[in-house]
Amino acid sequence: MRKILFILMLFTSRSIAQTITYGNNPDAGAYLKMKDSTRIYYEVYGSGKPLVLLHGGLYGDISEYEKLIPVLSRHFKVIAIETRGHAKSEIGQQLYTYSLMADDAYTVIRHITADSVLLVGFSDGAVIAMGVTINHPEAVKRLVFAGGNISSGAYRPDVMANLKKLSGKSLEKNAPDFVNERKKLMPDTARWDEFVEKLKNAWVNQVGFTDAQIKSIKCPVLIAAGDRDTYNPVASFLSLYKKLAVAQLAIIPNADHIIFYRQPELMEKLVMDFVMY
């Protein structure tokens, strides 16, 4: 009887876990109003030391971490933040900068916890996470910097030119399924084109981190990137690694930019080994 009951409980728990829609889960989600009244969406899972997830830009949202959240939430209080304008977060009125988005993330973090956090960021989320770490060193215990860049000048040739050509309309033409799915979550679908232009401002006018700022980071940092990252050359990650006081460098084999999708098991191990100190 006990064995049957255990099997039933295990089956039920797995079934419940499989039905969670990360990034659109009313049981875990909430909004927080920023200084400019823009409401930022976030979800919280698990309990324990706080661990913050920041997703990639444009195509990214909380669901980017759908395989990692269940693993992390068994050990940590996972705080997954939706960058402004992405999915369920409101667009607001300001042109986007990484500094603005870092302020959003820090505001959500401090709303939830007064403790220092483990901070995991991918792509745009990595840039935002580094901004939080530099501006609020007391708030970050460890930083995972995955697939980010430290300045627009670090991009591969032609990347910036392609980003400048991007528009809401071109995305609707070339990636209609993505845009349709994203609009199902957006609070104001009529502002899709405006959102893309606001986000491009952060990319095109990125204020790079200085060597002094990077060297000021004292917490341990894990840098992870694909060996064929489509945006940033491996040399840029190696250069960043050499400037940090306490760092690890992981170049992910057979992976382009989206390393959490290309090598999920490896990324899970790397992240878990780093944060479970």
N, C-alpha and C positions, 0 to 999 in steps of 0.2 A: 504493500500500500504506500509506504513512504517513497519507494522508488518511482511509482506511478505518479504520486503527487509532485515529486521533484521534477520529473519530466514535463508534467503539465505546466508547472511554474516556469520552467526554463523556456518552453515553447511560447508561453504567453508573454514573457518578458521580451523575447526576441521579436515577437509579432508587434508588440507595442513600439519597440525601438525602430522597427522597419517602417512604421507609419508616420514617424516624425518628419515633418517637412521643414528642414532647417532654412531659416530666412523668411518663413511665413508660418510661424508657430504661435498662435495666440496664447497658448499655455505658458510660453517662456518669454514672449516678446513684450516690449514696452517702449514708450517714447519719452525723450527728455528734450525740453526746450532750451536752445542755446541763447546767448546774449542777444542775438539778432532775431529771436523768436522762431528760428527754423527748428523744426522738430526732427531729432535724430533717433532712428530706430535701433534697438539692440535686443539681444536675447541672452538669457543667463541659464546655464545648466550646471548641475552638480554642486559640490560643496568642497571647502578646503581653501588652500592658498589661491589667491586670485590669479587667473591666467587670461590674458586678453588676446583676441584674434582680430586682425585687421586684414581685410581681403584686398584683392587687386582692383585696378581701376577699370571703368567702363563695363567690361564683360563680367567683372567680379561682383559677388555679393556673399552673404553669409553662407549660402549653400556650397560655396567653394570648399568649405571645410567639413562637408557632410560625413566624410569617412573618419576625420580626425576628432571631431567633437565627441562622439560616443566613447572613444578611448580616453581622451583627456578628462572628460567629466567624471570618470571613475576615480580620479585622483585630485582634481582641482575644481574650483569654482570658475567655470569658463564664461567669460564675458565676450560675446561676439558682436562687434559693432558694425553697423551699416554706414559706410561713408555717405556724406550728404549728397543727395540727388540720386543715389544708387538704390534701386528696388524700392523699399518701403520708406526710406528716409526722404524728407522733404527737400526740394531743390533750393529754396531760399532765394535771395535777391543778389547776393554778392558774387562777383567773379571768383572762381575757386583758386586758391593757392595751397601749397602743401602746408604752409604755416597755419592757415585757417582750418584745414582738416585735422591738423595735429591738435589745435586748440579744442576742436569738437571731441576728439578722442579722449583728451585729458579731462575734459569736463564730464564726460560719461564715466570715466574711471573713478574720478573723485566723488561722483554722485553715489557710486556703488560701494566703494571701499576707501578707507584711509591708509591701507597698507600699500607697500610697494608691490609691484606686479611682475609676473613673467609676461613678456610681450612678444607676440609672434606676428610678423607682418610679411605679406607677399606682394611683390611688384610695387604698385602705388602704396599699398599698405606697409611695405617695408620702409619706404621713404617717410611716410607719416610716422611710423614707429620710431625711426631714428630721430625725427624732429622732437617727439615727445621725450626721448631719452636724453637728448642734448639740452633741451629747455627745462626739463624736470628730472634731473639725475636721481633725486631722492625717491622718485616714483617707480623706478624700474630696477628690478633685481638682475634680470637676464633678458637679452634681446636676441631673437631669431630674425635675421635680415635675409629674406629669401627672394632672390631675383630682382632686387631693387637697384637703383642707381644713385649716385651722390651728386650728379649734375646733368643737365641736358647735354653737355658736351661729351659725356661718357657713352652716349648712344653709338651704335654701329652707324656707318655711313648710310645716308638716305632715310633713316628711321624718322628723323624730325620732319623731313619733307613730306613723308607719307602721313604723319600725324596731322600736319597742318592741312592736308587735303581732306581729311576725314570730316564728315558732317552727319547730322541726324538723318538727312535724306539719303546719303550714300549708304549708311548702315541699313536703312529700311529696304534699300534695293538689294544690297549684297548679303545681308544677314537677316532676312525677314522673320524667320522663326525666332531668333534671339530677341529681336525688337518686340515682336508680338507677346512673347512670354514675359519680357521685362515690363511691358506696359500693363500687364495684368496686376502687377504689384505696385506700380507707381501711384502716388496720391493724385498727381495731376498729369495725365498723359498728353494733354495739349502742349505741354512745355518740353517735350522730348528734344526737339531741335535746340532749344535754349540750353537745356542741361548739357548737351554735348559741347556746345560752344563754351560754356562756363568751365567745364572740365579741361578742355583744350588749353585754356588760359594757364592752368597749373602746369601742364606739360611744356608749353612753349616758353613760358616765362619762369621756369623753375630757377629758384635761387639755390645754387649749389652749396653744399656743406664745405666749410673751409677745413684745411688740415688741422688748424688749431681746435676747431669744434670736434672733429673726429677724435683727435688725440685726447680730448677732455673726457671722453667716455671711459669710465672706470669699471663698469659692470662687464661680466663675460658676454661675448657676442658670438653667435654662430652664424656664419655667412654660408648660404647655400645657393647654388645656381646650376643650371643645366650646362653641360659641356658644349652645347650648340645653341645657347640662348639667342633668340632672334632679335633681341633689343640691345643687349650689352655683351661686349667681348669678355672672355674669361679673364683677360689681363686686368680689366677694371675691378673685378672681385679680388684678385690677387693683390692689387695695389691697395685696396681698402683694408684687406687683412693685415698688411704690413704696417699700416698706420695705427691700428688699434692696440691698446695696452694688453688686453686679455681676449684672445680670439681663437676660434676654430674655423677652418675653411673646408667646405665639402663641395666638390665639383661632381655633380650627379651625372653618371654615364648614360649615354643614349637618351638624352632629354633635352628638349628645347626650353622655352621660357616657362611653360606651365608644369613645373616639376611635381606639384602635388597630384596632378592627374597622370603624368607619364610614369612616375615611380612612387606610387602611394605607399607601398610597404616600406620601402627604403626611407622615405621622408618621415613616416610614422616612427620608425626606429631612431632616426637621427634626432627628431624633435623630442621624443620621449627620453632618450638618453641624456639630452642636454638639460631638460627642465626638471628631471627627477634627480636632482643633486642632493 
